[in-house]
Amino acid sequence: MNNIFSNIKGDKVIWATTALLAIFSFLPVYSSSSNIAYLYGDGSTFNYLVVHFFHLLLGFCLLFAVHKIPYHYFKGLSILLLPVVIVLLIYTIAQGTTIEGSNASRWIQIPVVGVTFQSSTLASVVLMTYVARYLTRIKDKTVTFTETLLPLWMPVFVVLALILPANFSTTAIIFTMVMVLVFLGGYPLKYIGVIVGAGLLLLSIFVLTAKAFPGLLPNRVDTWTSRIENFTNDEDTEADYQIEKAKIAIARGGIAGAGIGKSIQRNFLPQSSSDFIFAIIVEEMGLIGGFGVMLAYLMLLFRIVIVATKANSVFGKLLVMGVGLPIVFQAMVNMAVAVELFPVTGQTLPMVSSGGTSIWMTCLALGIVLSVSVKREEQKLSEEKDREDENPLDILSEAI
């Protein structure tokens, strides 16, 4: 055991927070899986708990492996992996998958192992790393907008265009995070405004095209518009079913909650173990549990900012912000949906919701963050060793 801990490097608070979220996740996942087990399984939630355990185990193996890689290697890896994720996204659109009778064209089935994988989450991590790499190259240089079109914005818009038809919420989150990253990277503000305007224009063209030719993208655009209309409409409709059940669960939780395993709305709330798991947490553990989960993500955000601030290179700073901020942002979106601050998005709660892809890609991103913090620790130890090796007479002469 000591051997394992001696090999764990990097920010200990991030390690501890991630581990606590993973351990905590067993309670709501085990409780909220009962409805899925009843509808699609044999009525036993134990199998879902075992699957969740193996998802977390593989995720932490990935986290451990990635945090051992020197972070400057991710510059080259992002260039190599960007074409790979583009091919994966094209394959995802072409193949699609039907899960539990509904269209799930954001997923692909991995042959042999029979596991489904959401390619857009991998694309998000790779794209943010690629953008961080490019911003590092142009740091302190005067660039024109046309110079950045092909190397920076072309890959961004290609990836987003391939994700958009099946997953608007993920597209919006990635686009927002890219805008935040280029702003932090010192990209000219007037150019950012141009890109935001171009993005909104292209989205409008896409929606109008989908409305004019509904056979191209059945159900997806209608689903987006109906969710936004239901969010802005105060009248109760059948489409409000999910959010109404989530609010009932939160109201029933009160301050201290109904008790672990005593949720009622898990039997009625669709996606109770993934998209709406926060509502189940509040129902069973009350506002105390809900605020506890929120504080965990805020602690994660705080440590991500600390690691970025202390990073010894511009790439390290941008890399940490690029892959770290989306984790916290996605968590806040998930919680905001449960309390009806956002329309229904289908975003999971990182490291807590069930689902292998979400857990694995969160661990991948955190591994990259920890890789940067490892480098800082090594540099700090090297500086301390150099000070210890200095001749006391040299130190005295320097002081004089």
N, C-alpha and C positions, 0 to 999 in steps of 0.2 A: 504493500500500500504506500509506504514511504517513497518507494521507487517511482510510483506513478505521480505522486505529488511533486517530487523533485523535478520531473520532466514537464510539469505544467508551468509555463512562463507567461509573462504579460500581466495585464491589469487584473488583480485578484478580485476587485469588486465586480467587474464584468463577468468573470468566471462564476462568482458566487451568486450574482443576480440571475444569470442564465440558468444555473443549476436549480435555484429555488423556484423559478418559474416552471421548469420542467417537472420537478417533484410535485409542485402544487397542481399541475395540470391533470394529474391522475384522478383527482377528486371530481372536478366537473366533467371530465371526459367519461369516466366510469358512470357517473350519475346520468348524464344527458344522452348516453348511447342507448338507453333502454327503449326509446321509441323506434330507433333505427333497427335495433335487434328484433323488436316485435314485428315490424313491418317487413323486413328483408332477411332476417336471420331465423335462428331457432328459439329466440326469446332470451338468450343468455348474453349478457354484456361482457362476460369474461374474455371472450374472443377479441372484442374490440379493444379491451384493455391491454391484452397481449400484443396486438398489432401496434397500438400506440407506444408500448414499451420498446418494441423493435425499431420503430421510426425514430424514437428519441436516442436509442443506443447507436444507430447508424449515424444520426445527426451529430452526436458528440464525438464519434470516431472521426467524422469529417472535420469537425471543429478543431480537434486535436491535431490532425494531420496538416490542415491549412495554416494553423498558427505557427507551425514549425518552418514554413516556407518564408525565406526573406522577402519582404514585401515588394522590393524593387523588381522581382521576377514577374509580378502581376502586370507590369507595363507591357512586356512582350506577350504574355498570355492573353491579355485583352485583345491584342491584334489578331492572334491566332484563333481565338474562340469566337470573335465577332462573326466571321463568315459561317461558323458552325451553328451558332444560334439562329442566324438568318435562315439557313437551310432547315433547321428544326421547326422554326415558325411556319415556313412554307409547307412543310410536311404536316404540321398540326392542322393547318387550314384545309389542306387537301384530304387528310384522313378523317379528322374529327373522331369523336367517341360518344357513344350513348351510355350514360350512367344512370341506372335505376329508371330507365324509360324516358329520360329527358336529354335534350341535346346538350352536349358538353364539348363543343369544338375547340375549347382551349386546352384539352387534354390529348395526350397520345398514349397508346398502349405499348409498353416495352415488351418485345417478344421474349420468349423463354421464361422470364421470371413472372410475367403476367401482372406487372405493376404499372399503374397509370402515373403519368408525369406531366406537370404543367410547365411547358417550355417558356412561357412568358416570365416566370420568376427567375429562371436562370438568365434569360436575356436582360432582365433588369440589372442584375449584379454585374454582368459583363459590360453592359453599356455604360453604367456609371463609372466603372474602372477605366474604360476607354476614354470617356470624357475627361476624367481627372488627369489621365496621361496627356491628352492633347492640351489641356489648360496649362499644365506644367511646362510644356514646350514653348508656349507663346507668352509665358509669364514675363513681365517687364519688356515686352516687345510691342511695338505699335503695329496693329494688324487692321486690315480693311475687312469689311463684311464679306466681300466676294472671295477673299483669301480663305475664309473659314467655311464657306458653303460646302465645298466638296469633302474636306477631311473631317469636319466636325458635324455639320448639320445633316448632311446626306445620310450617314449611318443612323443618326437619331431618328429621322423621319421614316427611313425604311423600316426600322424595328417597330416604331410606333404604328406605322401603317399596317404591318402584319399582325399586330396584337389587337388593334382597334375593332375589326369586324366581330370578334368573339368576346372581347373583354374591354369595355369602355372604361370601367373604374380603374383597372390596372394601368391602362394607357394614360389616363388623367394623372394618376399618382406619379408614374415615371416621368411624364412631361413636367409636372410641377417640381419634382426633385432635380431634374436636369436644369431647370431654370434657377433654382436655388443654388445649385452647384456652380453654374457659370457666373452667377452674381458674386458668390464667395471667391471665385477664382479671378475676379477682376475683369471679366469680359465687359466691354462697353455697354452701358445701360441702354443707349439708344438702339443698339443692335438687338438687345434682349427684347425691347418693345416691338421691333420688327418681327422677330421670331414668334412672339406671342400672338401678334396680329395674323401672321401667316398660318399659325396653328389653328386659330379660331376659324379662319376662312376655309381652310382645308376640311375641318370638321363639319362646317356648314354644308360644303359641297358634297361631302360623303353622306350626310343625313338626307339631303334633298335627293341625291341619286338613289339612295336606298328606298325612299318614299316613292319615287317615280317608277322604280323597278323592284317591287317587293320580292320577286322571285329570286333575286340575287342573294339576299340576306334575310331569310325568313325569320320572323319573330324578334331578332335582336334589336333593331332600332325601335320597334314598337315597345319592346320591353323597357328600353332606356327612357323613352318619352313618358310611358305610363308611370314609371317610378318617380320621375320628376314631377309629373302632374299630381300624383297621389301625395307627394311630399308637400306641395304648395296648396293642395286642396284640403280644407278643413272638414269636408263632408266624409262620413264613413262609407267606405266601399269595400267590396270583397277583396280587392287588391291590397287593402291595408291590413290584411289578416296577420301577416308576419310581425309587423311593427306593433300592432295592437296587443298581440300575445306577449311580445317582449316587454311592453310597458306594464302589462298586468303582472308579469313575473317580477319586475323591478319594484312595483308598488307593494306586492305581497311580501317582498323581502324586508322592507322597513329598515330599521337600524341594525339589528343583530341577525336577521335572516330567519328563515323557517327551519333551518337545520340541514346539515350535509346529508344528501340523499333523499331529501323530502320535497323536492321540486314537483309541482303539479304541471306547470306549463311545458316541461320537457316532453310531455305526452302529446302536446298540441303544436308546439313551435317547430316548424321545419328548420333543418340545419342547426338544431340545438347544440350539437357537439362541435360545430365549426363557426359559421357566420354569426350565430347569436349566442355563443357560449357565455358572453359577458352577462347577458340577462339571466342566465341560469346561475351564474356565480353570485349575482346580487340577490336573487330569490333565495338561495340557500344560505348565503353568508352575510347578507345585508349590505348596507352601505360601508360597513367596516371592511368586509372582504373586497368590495368594489374599489374603495379608496386604496386598499393595500395593493391591489394589482396595478392601479394607476401610479402609485408611488414607485413601484418596481420599475416601470417603464421610464418614469422621470429620472430615477437613479441611473438607469441605463443611458439616458440622454446626457445626463451630467457627466458621466464617465467618458462617453464618446467625445464630448466637447473637450474634456481634459486631455485625452489621448491625442486629439487633433492639435490642440494648442502646444503640447510638448513634443510633437513629432519633429524629427531633425531635418526634414526636407519639405519642400512645397508639395511634392507628389504625395508624401505621407499624410500631410494635413488634408489635402483634397480627397484622397482615397478614403480616409476615415469618415469624413463628412458625407461623401458620395454613397458609400455602402451602409453606413451606420444610421444616418437620419431616416431613410425610408422605413426602417424597422419600427422606430418609434412613431413615425407619421402614420403608418398602417395600423398600429395599435390604437392610436387616437381616433382614426376613422372608424375602426370596428366598434369602439365604445360609443362614439358619437351616433352611429347608426342605431344602436340599441336604445338610446334615449331620444331618438328622433331629431337629432341636430343635423344629420345628413340623410339624404335618400338612401335606400337600400343599395349596397354596393357589391356584396358578396366577398368582402375582404375578411380574411381570418385574423384571429388574435395570435400574433407570433409567439411560438414556443408553448402556447396553451391550447389552442384549438387542435383537434385531431386533423390528420392529413400529412402524409409523408413529404410531399414537395415543399410545403410551407415550412416545415421544421428543418428540412435539409438545407434549403436556400438561406434561411435565417442563420443557421449554424455556419454556413459558408461565409456569409457576410461578417458575422461576428469573429470568425477565424481570421479574416483579413484585418479587421480592426485590431485584434490581439497581436497579429504579426507585426503591426506598426509599433505597438506598445512594447513588444519584446525587443525590438531594435533600440528603442529609447532606453530600456533597462540595461541592455548590453553596453551601450555608450556610456551610461552613467557609472556602471561598474568599472569600465575601462578608465574613466577619468579619476575615479576614487583610487584605483590601483596605481595610476601614474603619480598621484599626489603622495601616496604612501611610499613609493619608490624614490621620491626626490630626496636628495641629500639635505639634511637639516641646515648645513652651512650655506647651501645655495638659497634655501628659503629665507635665511637670515639676511644674506647679502641683498636679495631682492627687496626685502622689507626696508633695509637701510637705504 
